[in-house]
Amino acid sequence: MGAVARLQAAVASGRAESLLRGACAAAAAASALLLGLSAQTKTVLFVRKKAVPKDVEALWVLIVAAAVAAGYHAARLLKRLCSGGRFAGGDDGRGCARAVAWACFLLDKGCAYVVFASAIAALQACFVALTGVEPLQWSRLCNIYTRFCVQGAFGMVCGLAAALGMALLSVFSARDLFRLYSPAGRRQARLRSESSQTGLMMSTNEMARESAGDD
């Protein structure tokens, strides 16, 4: 009974990680799209001017960081789904498995840090555009480019939400990493691998029976 309970907990944890990774990929992609498509053209003193994200370097950095993070987490999620939930690199807790676990942990942490730092920097830059700086005679640009600022604000909110989700994902990665150094953790990983293989075999058998019934 104890092994069954541990197996059910591992499966539930894997599903939660997959859902969270998918949410992070979606939020990061939404951030990159909202910011990247937030251009607006206005006529100021009889001159048509266009506000684009490249005008604010911090916004452009956030777009690139969010796009890369979205692609990374989408690839990780796709690989996890294709492998049936098994951890890449094997379940013996030695050699390649530990190297892959360390790589995943560092990449998850790096994505979280980079996206969060980029979002904070973009937020500071846009705050200047929202309030202006009177001593430097910087006007409030958001009074002119309203749609650009509103869309950018939604993009930064999505970026911050993605960064928080990535920080939680790094907790899952740390658990998978340090579990490889524990005998109990290796047993749980082996059970999770066996459960995923059993699920794949059951689905294959069901597909075979359905095809035989159609014939």
Secondary structure as GFF3:
##gff-version 3
##sequence-region A 1 215
A	DSSP	alpha_helix	2	36	.	.	.	ID=ss1
A	DSSP	beta_strand	40	44	.	.	.	ID=ss2
A	DSSP	beta_strand	47	51	.	.	.	ID=ss3
A	DSSP	three_ten_helix	53	55	.	.	.	ID=ss4
A	DSSP	alpha_helix	57	82	.	.	.	ID=ss5
A	DSSP	alpha_helix	96	131	.	.	.	ID=ss6
A	DSSP	three_ten_helix	134	136	.	.	.	ID=ss7
A	DSSP	three_ten_helix	141	143	.	.	.	ID=ss8
A	DSSP	alpha_helix	146	179	.	.	.	ID=ss9
A	DSSP	alpha_helix	183	214	.	.	.	ID=ss10
###
